[in-house]
């Protein structure tokens, strides 16, 4: 098609077959590709947002011609129309992209050679005729037909939702949840997707509903808005909201009368979709139930007799000191004694204060008494660290409690409890109220429970503030470790961590170049006052300075931790830049809307109990099989295969959030801090990120941003009801 208008001016249009996708961002649908126009051999570079399109499709693009300083002439489009390929050439390209499971380049050639421009209709309506193609049997023909139907469903949903700003990743979740019913459910009950599909919020569902003509003041919409506001409070860590505040916030969101909202709150209470606890405190039923279970079972364990054999506690502590080869501090001895004497006890302290010594000693004493001990942690990395330090097997809570996907819950509970006399839970600050409830209900009443953690770290990602609430409740003995013992090892990091908690702790004098870092020191600061400078410095550190100066493997021993996801200095852009510097030559594959590079570092973002892979687990992409729609990831020494619909659970992990890093330790941490991160600049954020480093940490950014964070100890107080429920227990 001829160009219209002049370069960069007016409304131009281009039509042709999409030949290649060179870059695709699944979050916003941004595409860089090559288009071949009809009757022309030269390819045109095109850039713009085009959710869920594949090589081989015919695109009609509307936009303007631009000249990029690096990439040259390209067509920047604002609108697009897409249709399935109609020519044999386009169909061959489309099928060879690996989109349909069972069809690669070879079979794409064979099928199109046999059926020509009629190929897609044959697959859709007469798939039995695929048997006419050499090498295709009944099993492969069925696989091709099933994959085609799946892609048709995905495509319909994508096209349906693209005007509502829903990302490809979320569309895939909708299809995975509802299958062929996805579009019907969206059209008949759009607010349902808020409850059913994590990541889809009220605003997206509301746009769909209002565009379909649902009443802006109808009960379905008001109910969805109220439940959304309460869920949003949970997402921010709270387990309840005050009624009047909830009504006002909901009416603002819905742009409707607060009295109408109040009436629907009463209706939701009557339907048990909301729970009133304290006067005018409203909770979602799940949060209310979790707090009730947690309080009831903790008190039951605390008050029940012990199943431990008789232990002379003072002599046991003395024996543990002899075994360790050094005398314990008073607080350490107290921590061991309280663990043995109290049914439920808490041990809290920062890095280097002796938590590991107490854990190791308790395990040794309990082993000597031939008791059944269980050790658990929230993440796989934390469990491995716990096992190494205690010389006793440890596992994640999810593995310990045996989640059953078919039932949607843990199979270990009060009716089928754990077999143990003593359970030690490490990294307890990461426990949200639901996971904590699942854990305590599984513990036999006569067993002991010791919660170990650092209450100064960031609270859990999920709702609640369990460790802090239990410490503040006064119901259970708490041992606070405040004296630092680990002076020789990690002295710079440990000393700075404790200074930060005191509101002090200046970092070392910033240097302007990574080349000026002194490898003999533990804590470093590289100055970078703008987001662009910060990203450049971080990339230089990862790709050049740290491997050369510190002898650190940047993929396996270094972790970049960042406060925010978006923006130039955010996690998304950092991952793109670091990947290009550390793994520029890895074989790149586009599978659907996802770009995978062999050798990339990735992180799992959702618990997958079938694969035994959990939120926060990190691995390396070992291979990508575009033909069969499979990605193989190495998690430590274990190989896990992901199918096409499961790859949305993976994200790049060169840079991750501080929250994601909890429960893990890395030999070296690089920590960007900028004034643009102001919303997240809090003392416990810096403290948590710093204490993830075992040997070295490099802050990169603005010293003023660091100072802002250290001064800000006014972290958001989480509204929870656990302490009150414990008091009423």
C-alpha positions as CSV (number, residue, x, y, z in Angstrom):
1,X,0.0,0.0,0.0
2,X,1.3,3.5,-0.8
3,X,2.3,5.8,2.0
4,X,-0.1,8.7,2.7
5,X,1.0,12.1,3.9
6,X,4.6,13.1,4.6
7,X,7.1,11.8,7.0
8,X,6.1,12.4,10.6
9,X,3.1,14.5,9.6
10,X,-0.6,13.6,9.2
11,X,-2.3,10.2,9.3
12,X,-0.2,7.7,7.4
13,X,-1.1,4.0,7.0
14,X,0.8,0.9,6.2
15,X,-0.6,-2.6,5.4
16,X,1.3,-5.9,5.2
17,X,2.3,-9.2,6.7
18,X,4.1,-9.1,10.1
19,X,7.4,-10.9,9.3
20,X,9.3,-10.7,12.7
21,X,8.8,-9.6,16.3
22,X,12.1,-8.3,17.6
23,X,10.7,-7.0,20.9
24,X,7.5,-7.4,22.8
25,X,6.5,-6.0,26.2
26,X,3.7,-8.2,27.7
27,X,2.6,-5.7,30.3
28,X,1.6,-2.9,27.8
29,X,1.6,-4.7,24.4
30,X,4.5,-2.5,23.0
31,X,5.8,-4.1,19.9
32,X,8.9,-3.6,17.6
33,X,8.6,-5.6,14.5
34,X,9.3,-6.0,10.7
35,X,6.4,-5.7,8.2
36,X,6.5,-6.8,4.6
37,X,4.1,-4.8,2.4
38,X,2.2,-6.5,-0.4
39,X,4.2,-6.9,-3.6
40,X,7.4,-5.5,-1.9
41,X,10.5,-7.4,-0.8
42,X,11.9,-4.7,1.6
43,X,10.8,-4.9,5.2
44,X,9.5,-1.9,7.2
45,X,10.3,-1.3,10.9
46,X,7.1,-0.7,12.9
47,X,6.7,0.3,16.5
48,X,3.5,0.7,18.6
49,X,1.1,-1.1,20.9
50,X,-0.5,-4.2,19.5
51,X,-1.7,-6.8,22.0
52,X,-1.5,-10.5,21.0
53,X,-0.5,-10.6,17.4
54,X,1.6,-13.2,15.7
55,X,4.0,-13.3,12.8
56,X,2.1,-14.0,9.6
57,X,-0.9,-11.8,10.4
58,X,-1.9,-9.1,8.1
59,X,-1.9,-5.7,9.8
60,X,-3.3,-2.4,8.8
61,X,-1.5,0.3,10.8
62,X,-2.3,4.0,11.2
63,X,0.3,6.4,12.4
64,X,3.2,8.4,11.1
65,X,6.8,7.9,9.8
66,X,9.6,8.9,12.1
67,X,13.4,8.8,12.0
68,X,15.0,7.1,15.1
69,X,18.6,8.4,15.8
70,X,19.8,4.8,16.3
71,X,17.5,2.5,14.3
72,X,16.6,4.8,11.4
73,X,13.4,5.1,9.5
74,X,10.4,3.4,11.2
75,X,6.6,3.6,11.2
76,X,5.1,4.6,14.6
77,X,1.5,3.5,14.8
78,X,-1.2,4.5,17.2
79,X,-4.0,2.2,15.8
80,X,-4.0,-1.2,14.3
81,X,-6.3,-3.7,12.7
82,X,-5.4,-7.3,12.5
83,X,-6.8,-10.2,10.5
84,X,-5.7,-13.8,10.2
85,X,-3.5,-14.4,7.2
86,X,-5.4,-15.2,4.0
87,X,-2.4,-15.9,1.7
88,X,-0.5,-19.2,1.7
89,X,2.7,-17.1,2.4
90,X,1.1,-15.5,5.5
91,X,-0.4,-18.7,6.8
92,X,3.0,-20.5,6.5
93,X,4.7,-17.7,8.4
94,X,1.8,-17.7,11.0
95,X,2.0,-21.4,11.7
96,X,5.8,-21.6,11.7
97,X,5.9,-19.1,14.5
98,X,5.3,-21.9,17.0
99,X,1.9,-20.5,18.0
100,X,0.1,-23.8,17.6
101,X,1.5,-26.7,19.6
102,X,2.5,-29.5,17.3
103,X,3.2,-27.3,14.3
104,X,6.8,-26.0,13.7
105,X,8.5,-24.8,10.5
106,X,8.5,-28.3,8.9
107,X,4.9,-29.1,9.4
108,X,3.8,-25.6,8.6
109,X,5.4,-26.1,5.2
110,X,3.8,-29.5,4.7
111,X,0.3,-28.4,5.8
112,X,0.3,-25.2,3.7
113,X,1.7,-27.1,0.7
114,X,-1.3,-29.5,1.0
115,X,-4.1,-27.0,1.7
116,X,-2.8,-23.6,0.6
117,X,-4.9,-20.6,1.4
118,X,-7.6,-22.9,2.8
119,X,-5.4,-24.1,5.6
120,X,-6.8,-22.2,8.6
121,X,-10.4,-23.2,7.6
122,X,-9.3,-26.9,7.4
123,X,-7.8,-26.8,10.8
124,X,-10.8,-25.1,12.3
125,X,-13.6,-27.0,10.5
126,X,-12.2,-30.2,9.0
127,X,-9.2,-31.0,11.2
128,X,-9.6,-34.7,10.4
129,X,-8.1,-33.9,6.9
130,X,-4.8,-33.1,8.6
131,X,-4.2,-36.9,8.4
132,X,-3.7,-36.3,4.6
133,X,-0.4,-34.6,5.5
134,X,2.6,-37.0,5.6
135,X,3.8,-37.5,9.2
136,X,0.6,-36.3,11.0
137,X,-1.2,-39.1,12.8
138,X,-4.4,-39.0,14.9
139,X,-2.6,-37.8,18.1
140,X,-0.8,-34.9,16.4
141,X,-4.0,-33.9,14.5
142,X,-5.9,-33.8,17.8
143,X,-3.1,-31.8,19.4
144,X,-3.1,-29.3,16.5
145,X,-6.9,-28.9,16.7
146,X,-6.9,-28.4,20.5
147,X,-4.2,-25.9,20.3
148,X,-6.0,-24.0,17.5
149,X,-9.2,-23.8,19.5
150,X,-7.2,-22.6,22.5
151,X,-5.6,-19.9,20.4
152,X,-9.0,-18.9,18.9
153,X,-10.3,-18.4,22.5
154,X,-7.3,-16.4,23.5
155,X,-7.5,-14.3,20.4
156,X,-11.2,-13.5,20.9
157,X,-10.6,-12.5,24.5
158,X,-7.6,-10.4,23.5
159,X,-9.4,-8.6,20.8
160,X,-12.4,-8.1,23.1
161,X,-10.3,-6.7,25.9
162,X,-7.6,-4.7,24.1
163,X,-9.7,-1.5,24.3
164,X,-9.9,-1.9,28.1
165,X,-6.1,-1.9,28.7
166,X,-5.9,-5.5,29.9
167,X,-2.4,-6.9,29.5
168,X,-1.7,-10.0,27.6
169,X,-0.5,-11.7,30.8
170,X,-3.9,-11.1,32.4
171,X,-5.8,-12.2,29.3
172,X,-3.9,-15.5,29.4
173,X,-4.9,-15.9,33.1
174,X,-8.6,-15.3,32.1
175,X,-8.4,-18.1,29.5
176,X,-6.6,-20.4,31.9
177,X,-9.3,-19.8,34.5
178,X,-12.4,-20.0,32.3
179,X,-11.3,-21.7,29.1
180,X,-13.9,-21.4,26.3
181,X,-16.3,-19.7,28.7
182,X,-14.0,-16.7,29.1
183,X,-15.8,-14.3,26.7
184,X,-19.3,-15.4,27.9
185,X,-18.4,-14.7,31.5
186,X,-16.9,-11.3,30.7
187,X,-20.1,-10.4,28.8
188,X,-22.6,-11.6,31.5
189,X,-20.8,-11.2,34.8
190,X,-17.8,-8.9,34.4
191,X,-17.4,-8.2,38.1
192,X,-16.8,-11.9,38.8
193,X,-13.3,-11.7,37.3
194,X,-12.2,-9.5,40.2
195,X,-12.8,-12.3,42.6
196,X,-11.6,-15.1,40.3
197,X,-8.5,-13.8,38.6
198,X,-5.6,-12.3,40.6
199,X,-4.3,-9.1,38.9
200,X,-7.6,-7.9,37.5
201,X,-9.0,-5.1,39.5
202,X,-12.3,-3.3,39.8
203,X,-11.5,-0.5,37.4
204,X,-10.9,-2.9,34.5
205,X,-14.0,-4.9,35.2
206,X,-16.0,-1.7,35.7
207,X,-14.9,-0.3,32.3
208,X,-16.1,-3.6,30.7
209,X,-19.4,-3.5,32.6
210,X,-20.3,0.1,31.9
211,X,-19.5,-0.3,28.2
212,X,-21.9,-3.2,28.2
213,X,-24.7,-1.0,29.6
214,X,-24.8,-2.2,33.2
215,X,-26.3,0.4,35.6
216,X,-23.7,2.8,37.2
217,X,-25.8,2.7,40.4
218,X,-26.9,-0.9,40.3
219,X,-26.4,-3.3,43.3
220,X,-23.8,-5.4,41.4
221,X,-21.6,-2.4,40.8
222,X,-21.8,-1.0,44.3
223,X,-21.2,-4.4,45.9
224,X,-18.2,-4.9,43.6
225,X,-16.9,-1.4,44.5
226,X,-17.2,-2.0,48.3
227,X,-15.5,-5.4,48.1
228,X,-12.8,-4.0,45.9
229,X,-12.0,-1.2,48.4
230,X,-11.8,-3.7,51.2
231,X,-9.6,-6.0,49.1
232,X,-7.4,-3.0,48.3
233,X,-7.0,-2.4,52.0
234,X,-5.9,-6.0,52.3
235,X,-3.5,-5.6,49.5
236,X,-2.0,-2.7,51.5
237,X,-1.6,-5.0,54.5
238,X,-4.7,-4.3,56.5
239,X,-7.1,-7.0,57.6
240,X,-10.0,-4.7,58.4
241,X,-11.4,-1.2,57.5
242,X,-13.6,1.2,59.5
243,X,-17.2,1.2,58.2
244,X,-17.6,4.9,57.6
245,X,-14.2,5.2,55.9
246,X,-15.0,2.3,53.7
247,X,-18.4,3.8,52.7
248,X,-16.8,7.2,51.9
249,X,-14.0,5.7,49.9
250,X,-16.4,3.4,48.0
251,X,-18.8,6.2,47.1
252,X,-15.8,8.3,45.8
253,X,-14.6,5.4,43.7
254,X,-18.1,4.7,42.3
255,X,-19.1,8.4,42.1
256,X,-22.4,7.5,43.8
257,X,-24.3,8.5,47.0
258,X,-22.7,7.3,50.3
259,X,-26.2,6.4,51.6
260,X,-26.6,3.9,48.7
261,X,-23.3,2.4,49.6
262,X,-24.3,2.1,53.3
263,X,-27.4,0.2,52.2
264,X,-25.3,-2.2,50.2
265,X,-22.9,-2.7,53.1
266,X,-25.9,-3.8,55.2
267,X,-26.9,-6.2,52.4
268,X,-23.3,-7.6,52.1
269,X,-23.3,-8.1,55.9
270,X,-26.6,-10.0,55.7
271,X,-25.3,-12.1,52.9
272,X,-22.1,-12.9,54.9
273,X,-19.9,-11.4,52.2
274,X,-18.7,-8.9,54.9
275,X,-18.0,-9.6,58.6
276,X,-18.4,-7.1,61.4
277,X,-15.9,-7.8,64.2
278,X,-15.4,-4.8,66.6
279,X,-18.1,-2.1,66.4
280,X,-17.9,-0.7,62.8
281,X,-14.8,-2.8,61.9
282,X,-15.5,-4.6,58.7
283,X,-13.5,-7.6,57.3
284,X,-13.6,-9.8,54.4
285,X,-14.7,-13.3,55.6
286,X,-11.3,-14.9,54.7
287,X,-9.3,-12.4,56.8
288,X,-11.7,-12.6,59.7
289,X,-11.6,-16.4,59.7
290,X,-7.8,-16.5,59.4
291,X,-7.4,-14.2,62.4
292,X,-9.9,-16.2,64.5
293,X,-8.1,-19.5,63.6
294,X,-4.7,-18.1,64.3
295,X,-5.7,-16.7,67.7
296,X,-7.7,-19.8,68.8
297,X,-5.0,-22.3,67.9
298,X,-2.1,-20.3,69.3
299,X,-3.9,-20.0,72.6
300,X,-4.8,-23.7,72.6
301,X,-1.2,-24.7,71.9
302,X,0.1,-22.3,74.5
303,X,-2.2,-23.6,77.3
304,X,-1.9,-27.4,76.5
305,X,0.6,-29.7,78.3
306,X,3.9,-30.4,76.6
307,X,4.8,-33.6,74.7
308,X,8.5,-33.1,75.4
309,X,10.2,-35.5,77.7
310,X,11.5,-34.1,81.0
311,X,14.4,-31.7,80.4
312,X,16.6,-30.0,83.0
313,X,16.7,-26.7,81.2
314,X,19.7,-25.2,83.0
315,X,21.8,-28.3,82.4
316,X,20.6,-28.5,78.8
317,X,21.8,-25.0,78.2
318,X,25.1,-25.7,79.8
319,X,25.5,-28.9,77.7
320,X,24.7,-26.8,74.5
321,X,27.4,-24.3,75.4
322,X,30.0,-27.0,75.8
323,X,29.0,-28.5,72.5
324,X,29.2,-25.1,70.8
325,X,32.6,-24.4,72.4
326,X,31.8,-20.9,73.8
327,X,29.6,-19.4,76.4
328,X,26.3,-17.9,75.5
329,X,25.1,-14.4,76.2
330,X,22.3,-14.0,78.7
331,X,19.7,-13.3,76.1
332,X,20.8,-16.4,74.1
333,X,20.5,-18.6,77.1
334,X,17.1,-17.1,77.8
335,X,15.9,-17.8,74.2
336,X,16.8,-21.5,74.6
337,X,15.2,-21.8,78.0
338,X,12.0,-20.1,76.9
339,X,11.8,-22.3,73.8
340,X,12.0,-25.4,76.0
341,X,9.8,-24.1,78.8
342,X,7.1,-22.2,76.9
343,X,4.7,-23.9,74.5
344,X,4.7,-20.8,72.2
345,X,7.7,-18.4,72.3
346,X,9.2,-15.7,70.0
347,X,12.8,-14.9,69.2
348,X,13.5,-11.7,67.4
349,X,16.7,-9.8,66.6
350,X,18.7,-8.3,63.7
351,X,21.7,-9.8,61.8
352,X,24.6,-11.0,63.9
353,X,22.7,-11.1,67.2
354,X,22.9,-14.9,67.7
355,X,19.6,-16.2,66.4
356,X,21.4,-19.0,64.5
357,X,23.3,-20.0,67.6
358,X,20.0,-20.5,69.5
359,X,18.4,-22.4,66.7
360,X,21.4,-24.7,66.4
361,X,21.5,-25.3,70.1
362,X,17.8,-26.0,70.5
363,X,18.0,-28.5,67.6
364,X,21.0,-30.2,69.3
365,X,19.2,-30.5,72.6
366,X,16.0,-31.8,71.1
367,X,17.8,-34.3,69.0
368,X,19.7,-35.6,72.1
369,X,16.3,-36.1,73.7
370,X,15.1,-38.0,70.6
371,X,12.1,-35.7,70.0
372,X,10.4,-35.1,66.7
373,X,11.6,-31.7,65.3
374,X,10.2,-29.9,62.3
375,X,11.9,-26.8,60.8
376,X,10.1,-24.5,58.3
377,X,10.5,-21.2,56.5
378,X,8.4,-19.3,54.1
379,X,10.7,-19.7,51.0
380,X,12.9,-22.3,49.6
381,X,16.0,-20.2,50.0
382,X,15.3,-19.5,53.7
383,X,14.6,-23.2,54.3
384,X,18.0,-24.2,52.7
385,X,19.8,-21.6,54.9
386,X,18.0,-22.9,58.0
387,X,19.0,-26.5,57.2
388,X,22.6,-25.5,56.7
389,X,22.9,-23.6,59.9
390,X,21.1,-26.2,62.1
391,X,22.3,-29.4,60.4
392,X,18.7,-30.6,60.3
393,X,16.2,-30.9,57.4
394,X,14.1,-27.8,56.8
395,X,11.3,-27.2,54.3
396,X,8.9,-24.5,53.1
397,X,5.5,-24.2,54.8
398,X,3.8,-25.1,51.5
399,X,5.7,-28.4,51.3
400,X,5.3,-29.0,55.0
401,X,1.5,-28.5,54.9
402,X,1.0,-30.3,51.5
403,X,-1.1,-28.1,49.4
404,X,-3.6,-29.9,47.2
405,X,-4.4,-27.9,44.0
406,X,-7.6,-29.9,43.4
407,X,-9.0,-28.9,46.8
408,X,-7.5,-25.4,46.8
409,X,-6.1,-25.9,50.3
410,X,-3.6,-27.7,52.5
411,X,-4.2,-31.3,53.3
412,X,-2.4,-31.0,56.7
413,X,-4.7,-29.3,59.3
414,X,-6.2,-29.9,62.7
415,X,-7.9,-33.1,61.4
416,X,-4.8,-34.4,59.9
417,X,-2.0,-32.7,61.9
418,X,1.7,-32.7,61.7
419,X,3.7,-35.3,63.7
420,X,6.1,-33.3,65.9
421,X,7.0,-32.3,69.4
422,X,8.7,-29.0,68.4
423,X,8.3,-26.8,65.4
424,X,10.6,-23.9,64.6
425,X,9.4,-21.3,62.1
426,X,12.2,-19.1,60.7
427,X,11.7,-15.7,58.9
428,X,8.4,-15.3,60.7
429,X,8.2,-11.6,59.7
430,X,7.2,-12.9,56.2
431,X,4.1,-14.7,57.6
432,X,0.8,-13.1,56.5
433,X,-2.3,-13.9,58.5
434,X,-3.6,-16.6,56.2
435,X,-0.4,-18.6,56.0
436,X,0.2,-18.2,59.7
437,X,-3.4,-19.6,60.4
438,X,-2.8,-22.6,58.1
439,X,0.5,-23.3,60.0
440,X,-0.8,-23.1,63.6
441,X,-3.9,-25.1,62.9
442,X,-1.7,-28.0,61.7
443,X,0.4,-28.2,64.9
444,X,-0.5,-30.8,67.5
445,X,-1.7,-29.0,70.7
446,X,1.0,-30.6,72.8
447,X,3.8,-29.5,70.5
448,X,6.0,-26.4,71.1
449,X,6.2,-23.6,68.6
450,X,9.1,-21.2,68.3
451,X,8.7,-18.2,65.9
452,X,12.1,-16.7,64.8
453,X,12.3,-13.5,62.9
454,X,13.4,-9.9,62.7
455,X,10.4,-7.6,63.6
456,X,12.3,-4.6,62.2
457,X,12.1,-6.0,58.6
458,X,9.4,-5.1,56.2
459,X,6.1,-6.8,57.1
460,X,4.6,-9.6,55.0
461,X,3.5,-9.0,51.4
462,X,0.1,-10.5,52.3
463,X,-2.3,-8.9,54.8
464,X,-1.5,-8.8,58.5
465,X,1.5,-8.0,60.7
466,X,1.7,-11.3,62.5
467,X,5.1,-11.3,64.1
468,X,4.8,-7.7,65.4
469,X,1.2,-8.3,66.6
470,X,2.3,-11.4,68.5
471,X,5.2,-9.6,70.0
472,X,3.0,-6.6,71.0
473,X,0.1,-8.8,72.3
474,X,2.0,-9.7,75.5
475,X,0.5,-13.2,75.4
476,X,3.7,-15.0,74.6
477,X,7.3,-14.8,76.0
478,X,9.6,-12.8,73.7
479,X,13.4,-12.9,73.6
480,X,14.9,-9.8,72.0
481,X,18.5,-10.1,70.8
482,X,20.1,-6.7,70.7
483,X,23.8,-7.4,71.1
484,X,25.9,-7.9,68.0
485,X,28.3,-10.8,68.0
486,X,29.2,-11.1,64.3
487,X,31.8,-8.4,64.4
488,X,34.6,-9.9,62.4
489,X,32.4,-11.3,59.6
490,X,30.3,-8.8,57.8
491,X,31.1,-6.1,60.3
492,X,30.4,-3.2,57.9
493,X,26.9,-4.5,57.0
494,X,25.9,-5.6,60.5
495,X,27.1,-2.3,62.1
496,X,25.3,-0.2,59.5
497,X,22.1,-2.3,59.9
498,X,22.0,-1.6,63.6
499,X,22.8,2.1,63.1
500,X,20.0,2.4,60.6
501,X,17.5,1.1,63.1
502,X,18.7,3.8,65.5
503,X,18.1,6.4,62.7
504,X,21.8,7.0,62.1
505,X,24.1,5.0,59.8
506,X,25.7,7.2,57.2
507,X,26.9,5.3,54.2
508,X,30.6,5.6,53.1
509,X,31.6,8.6,51.1
510,X,30.0,8.3,47.6
511,X,32.3,7.7,44.6
512,X,31.4,8.9,41.1
513,X,32.6,5.9,39.3
514,X,32.3,2.1,40.0
515,X,36.0,1.9,39.1
516,X,36.8,3.8,42.4
517,X,35.3,1.1,44.7
518,X,37.5,-0.5,47.3
519,X,37.0,-4.3,47.3
520,X,38.3,-4.5,50.8
521,X,35.3,-2.7,52.2
522,X,31.8,-4.2,52.8
523,X,29.5,-1.2,52.1
524,X,29.8,1.1,49.1
525,X,27.9,4.0,47.6
526,X,28.1,5.0,43.9
527,X,26.7,8.5,43.2
528,X,24.0,8.7,40.5
529,X,21.6,11.7,40.7
530,X,19.2,10.9,37.8
531,X,17.4,7.7,36.9
532,X,19.4,7.4,33.7
533,X,22.7,7.7,35.5
534,X,21.5,5.2,38.1
535,X,20.6,2.6,35.5
536,X,23.9,3.1,33.7
537,X,25.9,2.7,36.9
538,X,24.0,-0.4,38.0
539,X,24.5,-1.9,34.5
540,X,28.3,-1.1,34.6
541,X,28.6,-2.6,38.1
542,X,26.8,-5.9,37.1
543,X,28.5,-6.4,33.7
544,X,32.0,-5.2,34.4
545,X,33.1,-3.8,37.8
546,X,31.8,-6.5,40.2
547,X,33.0,-9.6,38.3
548,X,36.4,-8.0,37.8
549,X,37.0,-6.3,41.1
550,X,35.2,-8.5,43.5
551,X,35.3,-11.9,41.7
552,X,31.5,-12.2,41.9
553,X,29.4,-14.1,39.3
554,X,26.8,-11.4,38.5
555,X,24.1,-13.9,37.6
556,X,24.4,-16.4,40.5
557,X,25.9,-14.4,43.4
558,X,24.7,-10.8,42.8
559,X,21.2,-9.5,43.3
560,X,19.9,-6.1,42.4
561,X,17.1,-4.9,44.7
562,X,14.9,-1.9,43.7
563,X,12.1,-0.1,45.5
564,X,9.7,0.4,42.6
565,X,8.6,-1.5,39.5
566,X,7.9,1.3,37.0
567,X,9.9,4.2,35.6
568,X,13.4,4.5,34.2
569,X,14.9,3.5,37.6
570,X,12.3,0.8,38.2
571,X,12.6,-3.0,38.2
572,X,11.2,-3.5,34.7
573,X,13.8,-1.2,32.9
574,X,16.6,-2.4,35.1
575,X,15.9,-6.0,34.1
576,X,15.9,-5.1,30.4
577,X,19.2,-3.2,30.6
578,X,21.0,-5.7,32.9
579,X,19.8,-8.6,30.7
580,X,21.3,-6.9,27.6
581,X,24.6,-6.4,29.3
582,X,24.9,-9.9,31.0
583,X,23.2,-12.1,28.4
584,X,23.4,-10.3,25.1
585,X,24.0,-13.4,23.0
586,X,21.5,-15.8,24.5
587,X,19.2,-17.4,21.9
588,X,16.1,-15.3,22.0
589,X,12.6,-16.7,21.5
590,X,9.2,-15.1,21.3
591,X,6.5,-17.4,22.6
592,X,3.1,-15.8,22.1
593,X,3.7,-12.4,23.8
594,X,6.7,-13.5,25.9
595,X,10.3,-13.0,25.1
596,X,12.7,-15.6,26.5
597,X,16.5,-15.6,26.2
598,X,18.3,-18.8,27.1
599,X,20.6,-18.2,30.0
600,X,18.3,-15.5,31.6
601,X,17.7,-15.4,35.3
602,X,14.0,-15.6,36.2
603,X,11.8,-15.6,39.2
604,X,8.5,-17.5,39.8
605,X,5.7,-15.1,40.7
606,X,3.0,-17.5,41.8
607,X,2.9,-20.7,43.9
608,X,2.7,-23.7,41.5
609,X,2.0,-26.7,43.7
610,X,1.9,-29.1,40.8
611,X,5.5,-28.2,39.8
612,X,6.7,-27.8,43.4
613,X,7.8,-24.2,42.5
614,X,6.8,-21.3,44.7
615,X,6.5,-17.5,44.6
616,X,10.1,-16.2,44.9
617,X,12.0,-19.2,43.6
618,X,14.7,-18.2,41.2
619,X,16.2,-20.2,38.3
620,X,17.9,-20.0,34.9
621,X,16.3,-20.5,31.5
622,X,18.1,-23.6,30.2
623,X,16.3,-24.1,26.9
624,X,13.3,-22.9,24.9
625,X,11.3,-25.2,22.6
626,X,9.2,-22.8,20.5
627,X,7.9,-25.7,18.4
628,X,6.3,-27.5,21.3
629,X,5.7,-24.5,23.5
630,X,8.0,-25.5,26.4
631,X,10.5,-23.6,28.5
632,X,13.0,-25.5,30.7
633,X,14.1,-23.8,33.9
634,X,16.9,-24.9,36.2
635,X,16.1,-24.3,39.8
636,X,19.3,-25.1,41.6
637,X,19.9,-28.7,40.4
638,X,16.3,-29.4,39.5
639,X,14.9,-29.0,35.9
640,X,11.3,-27.8,35.6
641,X,9.4,-27.7,32.3
642,X,6.9,-24.9,31.7
643,X,4.1,-25.2,29.2
644,X,3.0,-22.3,27.0
645,X,0.2,-21.2,29.4
646,X,2.4,-21.3,32.4
647,X,5.2,-19.0,31.3
648,X,3.2,-16.0,32.5
649,X,4.3,-17.0,36.0
650,X,7.9,-16.2,35.2
651,X,9.5,-12.7,35.3
652,X,13.1,-11.6,34.7
653,X,15.1,-11.6,38.0
654,X,18.2,-9.6,37.4
655,X,16.4,-7.0,39.5
656,X,13.7,-7.8,42.0
657,X,11.8,-5.9,44.7
658,X,13.0,-5.8,48.3
659,X,9.8,-7.6,49.4
660,X,10.6,-10.5,47.0
661,X,14.1,-10.8,48.5
662,X,12.9,-11.4,52.1
663,X,14.0,-14.8,53.4
664,X,16.9,-14.8,51.0
665,X,20.6,-13.9,51.3
666,X,23.0,-13.1,48.5
667,X,26.8,-12.8,48.6
668,X,26.4,-9.3,47.1
669,X,23.5,-6.8,46.7
670,X,23.3,-3.7,44.5
671,X,20.6,-1.3,45.8
672,X,19.4,1.7,43.7
673,X,18.0,4.6,45.7
674,X,16.6,7.7,44.1
675,X,14.4,10.6,45.1
676,X,12.0,9.3,42.4
677,X,11.4,6.3,44.8
678,X,10.1,8.7,47.5
679,X,6.9,6.8,48.0
680,X,8.9,3.8,49.2
681,X,11.8,5.5,50.9
682,X,11.4,4.1,54.5
683,X,13.9,3.0,57.1
684,X,12.8,-0.6,57.2
685,X,13.0,-0.9,53.4
686,X,16.7,0.1,53.4
687,X,17.3,-2.1,56.5
688,X,15.7,-5.1,54.9
689,X,17.6,-4.7,51.6
690,X,20.9,-4.2,53.3
691,X,20.5,-7.3,55.5
692,X,20.0,-9.5,52.4
693,X,23.7,-9.1,51.7
694,X,26.1,-11.6,53.2
695,X,29.4,-10.0,52.2
696,X,29.0,-6.8,50.2
697,X,26.4,-4.2,49.3
698,X,26.6,-1.3,46.9
699,X,24.1,1.6,47.1
700,X,23.7,3.4,43.8
701,X,21.9,6.7,43.6
702,X,21.4,10.0,45.4
703,X,22.8,10.3,49.0
704,X,19.9,12.6,49.8
705,X,17.4,9.7,48.9
706,X,19.3,7.5,51.3
707,X,19.1,10.1,54.1
708,X,15.3,10.6,53.4
709,X,14.8,6.8,53.9
710,X,16.8,6.6,57.1
711,X,14.9,9.6,58.6
712,X,11.5,8.1,57.7
713,X,10.6,5.5,60.3
714,X,6.8,6.4,60.1
715,X,5.9,3.2,58.2
716,X,2.3,2.6,57.5
717,X,0.6,1.2,60.6
718,X,-1.4,-1.9,59.5
719,X,-4.9,-2.1,60.8
720,X,-5.3,-5.6,62.1
721,X,-7.6,-7.4,64.6
722,X,-5.4,-10.2,65.8
723,X,-4.4,-8.7,69.2
724,X,-8.0,-8.0,70.1
725,X,-9.0,-11.6,69.1
726,X,-6.2,-13.0,71.2
727,X,-7.5,-11.0,74.1
728,X,-11.0,-12.3,73.6
729,X,-9.7,-15.9,73.2
